[in-house]
Amino acid sequence: MQLRSNFESLNCMFTKKTMFADVPCATEIKCMDTSMINRLDQKHELLKDNLFPCISWKVGENLGKDIKTFAVVVQDIDLPLPFVALHGCFFNISEH
């Protein structure tokens, strides 16, 4: 998969978030490689065949820092970053 190479240099940490205990498999994603640009500009390529809403993020940004903004929900926290987008569900907490 061509998209995979775009994410190879990302060093991401996946942590289960207890503050999202009511949302199954909720995770915090913190990307440590701040030299990368916002790679999920390609999120439409990853999710175009799904019905999940897309969220945007910035490398180095802690997605779980504000529960009122959004969380990323994935089926397997051990998946590499590109497959989180492919196999996960994106929820905007403010809409639920």
C-alpha positions, 0 to 999 in steps of 0.5 A, spaced: 500 500 500 502 506 497 500 510 503 503 506 508 510 509 506 507 516 508 506 513 515 512 509 516 517 514 520 511 516 525 513 514 532 506 514 535 504 512 542 497 509 543 494 509 550 487 507 552 483 512 555 479 511 561 476 518 561 473 515 554 470 509 558 463 509 555 466 509 548 469 502 546 477 502 544 477 509 545 485 511 545 489 517 545 494 518 539 500 522 540 505 523 535 512 524 537 515 526 530 514 533 529 517 534 523 512 530 519 506 535 516 499 533 517 499 526 514 491 525 515 490 530 509 490 524 506 484 521 510 479 522 505 483 517 501 483 512 507 476 513 509 472 515 502 469 508 502 466 509 509 461 512 512 465 515 518 466 522 519 473 525 518 477 529 523 483 533 522 489 533 527 496 535 527 502 531 528 504 532 536 497 534 538 494 530 543 487 528 540 485 526 547 486 533 550 479 535 550 473 530 551 469 536 548 472 536 541 474 529 539 476 522 540 479 517 536 476 510 536 479 504 534 478 497 534 485 495 535 490 500 539 496 496 536 495 497 529 499 502 525 497 509 524 494 508 517 490 502 519 487 506 525 484 510 519 482 504 515 479 500 520 477 505 526 471 509 527 472 516 528 467 520 533 466 527 534 464 527 541 461 534 541 456 531 536 454 525 541 
